[in-house]
Amino acid sequence: MGTTPAPVSPINSGDTAWVLTSAALVLAMTAPGLALFYGGMVRRKNVLSMLMQCFMCLSIVSVLWVVYGYSLAFGHSKGFWVPYIGGFDWAMLRGMDPTPMNVNTDYAPTIPHQAYMIFQCMFAVITPALVIGSFAERVKFSAWVWFTVLWLTFAYCPIAHMVWASDGLAGHNWGALDFAGGTVVHMNAGIAGLATALYLGKRIGTDKPGMHNVPFVMIGASLLWFGWFGFNAGSAVESHDGLATSAFVVTNTATAAAAISWAACEWIFAGAPTLVGACSGAVAGLVAITPASGFVNVGGSLWIGLLVSVFCYCMVAFVKPKLGYDDTLDAFGVHYIGGLWGALATGLFAVKAINSAGSGVFDGNPGQFMIQVKACLLTTVYTFTVTLIICFIIDKTIGMRASAEDEVIGIDLSQHHERAYTILD
């Protein structure tokens, strides 16, 4: 009498190692990468608040993600809610024991389910952290905590589900392409940033010098560039064929092109290129290539990188001053505008030779561009509305903005009773 052979595990050790490494790279993008990038651009009396918020965003979202966030974003619900939000089947990681056979065939069939979960956790961490850049220097820490909890739950998780879930509205039903988060992360955070900036109004004392530590900015931008390889190439969730490599190459190419392009814009319009400008251009390039990184070739990535800095520079240097809103660190001007261009450019430059999942206008599929437009509109309208509601609720309950006195003293001392420097401005 024969014996039944043991089932063969679908887990690929190389894929698993790459995704776990990528998760660590994306973690480093938030703290210390984004923390230093943002921290260097605020006034010295507020630098610790930037570091604190980025660090605590990593802590708070990491807990919420395993409790219910991953299940809402990538799980399955019933009835009307199916394309809009997941259920609670995977809350507290229920049914996700790290056994050799426990994989998620919908998203990552060659790695443990928990590996995919923790990789996506790092995307959820950095997205609300990006929003901080728009309302920096004027929000109470307690209000920021509640904003992060509510925004993750009611803005990030639904958009992630609609775009990335196997039964989501924009990705599954419409066919929108977003490889690593142009709509889910960057447009989502950027439009939320604009909503908060408009709701809160301008900071006090913006006529005084702001950016206090340019070396911080450069170190932070470099860490973001480094970590972004995990962000984009890791989104292939495999390492055994060429997709991760292609995403890595186009990410680096677009970023370099965007840094050059922003410096050129400054040279033309402001008379000299700056280090902060080059760093801002690099971040804009990283943002724009994110949704396209798994779909475009090197030629497409060059166009994406070169043009994104033109769009973002014009928004930051010309449009924002004219309209007068106080987007402190240009989260809207860089992340929303860059993410918007990247999402639309995916509909232009995607080629099936890179990824059979989709092609764009220049590869014979003009309809893809309009699908990308629909996904961008969905993200913009939904998140802007939800963010304003969250701001209103927090403001009318515990108050959202720091007092004028606290704002003048600085958020570091008033909210955290510590400061980074012995001499304040």
Secondary structure, 3 states (H helix, E strand, C coil): CCCCCCCCCCCCHHHHHHHHHHHHHHHHHHHHHHHHHHHCCCCHHHHHHHHHHHHHHHHHHHHHHHHHHHHHHHCCCCHHHCCCCCCCCCHHHCCCCCCCCCEECCCEEEEEHHHHHHHHHHHHHHHHHHHHHHHCCCECHHHHHHHHHHHHHHHHHHHHHHHHCCCCHHHHHHCCCCCCCHHHHHHHHHHHHHHHHHHHCCCCCCCCCCCCCHHHHHHHHHHHHHHHHHHHHHHHCCCCCCHHHHHHHHHHHHHHHHHHHHHHHHHHHCCCCCHHHHHHHHHHHHHHHCCCCCCCCHHHHHHHHHHHHHHHHHHHHHHHHHHCCCCCCCHHHHHHHHHHHHHHHHHHHCCCCCCCCCCCHHHCCCHHHHHHHHHHHHHHHHHHHHHHHHHHHHHHHCCCECCHHHHHHCHHHHHHCCCCCCCCC
